Amino acid sequence: MGSRKTFVLINDRVRNNALEAVRYAAEGYVVTIAQPTRSSEQNAKLHALLSDLARSDLKWAGKRRSMEEWKALIISGHAVATKQGGEVVPGLEGEFVAIRESSASMSVSRAASLIEYLTAFCVANGVELRETRYAGFNEPSGTSSPPDASGPGAVSHSPRPTSGPVNSYAKMAKGV
């Protein structure tokens, strides 16, 4: 048993296979039981949304931000909005560093919450979700998104929703 094995516990047969693998594992092997992390579809949707945000004209702290900068801002905002808190510490060279969770290690439900938060932020700030649409992801629930004259798949976000989870996150994002 020299290779790594992963079992997704979806039924008794798979559970029994995992138990057998543990039973016959060599001394010193490590067993980890964990919630599933975000899916590849969630990862693709997250990056499509971040790409749309980075391509928009929206500025933060006086300038447009890259996809990685928006990712750090969104993950930090999401942590605060969901009562996970945030921490800023002095860095090794005297700079300040925001310590935040990794999106890659988020559970499926935590990643879904992050995507909902990011979608609400984009909608609340009028960010056009072209890349998100081209990638085949659904529009946020409750929004009207007919294509406009800018090209296939271009999205208009009016009227904006006035209630529901997207609006709740949008209010949190705007500090309302």
Secondary structure, 3 states (H helix, E strand, C coil): CCCCCCCCCCCHHHHHHHHHHHHCCCCCCCCCCCCCECCHHHHHHHHHHHHHHHHCCCEECCEECCHHHHHHHHHHHHHHHCCCCCEEEECCCCCEEEECCCHHHCEHHHHHHHHHHHHHHHHHCCCCCHHHHHCCCCCCCCCCCCCCCCCCCCCCCCCCCCCCHHHHHHHHHHCC
